Amino acid sequence: MRHVSQNGLFSEIQMQIGNVEMRMAMLNLTIRPGDYFTIGDEIRVVVLGGSKNNVKVMVDAPRQLEVVRGSVLERGAGTREERAKDILP
């Protein structure tokens, strides 16, 4: 992922997942540990804290919704089973 530009609350980023290159605007948030934000009515993302290089978050989402780390997608793990190998022991 590469940061392209910033305009107020939004940043434009460029990223590649597999053979697909995408460019999109993303919302920038400054948020304190313990605070959360929602996506729609069913998803809540809670910021637990972290350090300069790491941030810990919890995602509360319906079980049928797949939540996947970007690094897993960028590595090209295409199927749900391939992605599960990164999560399950």
C-alpha positions in Angstrom: 0.0 0.0 0.0 1.4 3.4 -0.9 0.1 6.8 0.3 -0.5 9.1 -2.7 -2.0 12.3 -1.3 -3.9 13.8 1.5 -6.8 16.2 1.4 -8.4 17.1 4.8 -10.0 14.0 6.4 -9.3 11.8 3.3 -6.1 10.2 2.0 -5.7 8.7 -1.4 -3.9 5.4 -1.4 -2.7 3.1 -4.1 -2.4 -0.7 -3.5 -2.1 -3.9 -5.4 -3.8 -7.1 -4.4 -2.6 -10.0 -6.6 -2.7 -8.7 -10.2 -5.2 -5.9 -9.4 -4.0 -2.4 -8.8 -6.4 -0.1 -6.9 -6.5 3.6 -6.1 -9.0 4.8 -3.5 -9.8 7.5 -1.1 -9.8 6.5 2.6 -11.1 8.3 5.7 -8.4 9.3 8.2 -9.4 8.9 11.9 -7.6 9.9 15.0 -9.0 7.7 17.8 -8.0 7.0 21.4 -7.7 3.5 22.9 -11.0 2.3 24.1 -12.9 4.3 21.5 -14.7 2.7 18.6 -16.2 3.4 15.2 -19.0 1.7 13.4 -19.4 0.6 9.8 -23.1 0.4 9.0 -25.3 -1.0 11.7 -23.6 -4.4 12.2 -19.8 -3.7 12.4 -18.0 -2.2 15.3 -14.2 -1.6 15.3 -12.7 -1.0 18.8 -9.2 0.4 19.2 -7.4 -1.3 22.1 -4.2 0.6 21.9 -0.7 -0.1 20.6 2.7 1.4 20.0 4.3 3.4 17.2 4.5 0.4 14.9 1.5 -1.7 16.0 -2.2 -1.1 16.7 -4.5 -3.6 18.3 -8.1 -3.6 17.3 -11.1 -5.8 17.9 -13.7 -6.2 15.1 -17.3 -7.1 16.2 -19.0 -8.3 13.0 -21.6 -10.8 12.0 -20.1 -14.3 11.8 -21.1 -14.7 8.2 -19.0 -11.7 7.2 -15.4 -12.5 6.4 -12.8 -10.2 7.9 -9.3 -10.6 6.3 -6.0 -8.8 7.0 -4.7 -6.9 4.0 -1.3 -8.7 4.2 -3.1 -12.0 3.7 -4.9 -10.6 0.6 -1.7 -9.1 -0.8 0.1 -12.4 -0.4 -2.5 -13.8 -2.8 -4.4 -16.3 -0.5 -7.4 -16.5 -2.7 -9.8 -19.0 -1.3 -11.4 -19.0 2.2 -9.5 -22.2 3.0 -6.2 -20.7 2.1 -6.9 -17.7 4.3 -8.0 -19.9 7.2 -4.5 -21.4 7.2 -3.2 -18.0 8.4 -5.7 -17.9 11.3 -6.3 -21.5 12.5 -3.5 -23.6 14.2 
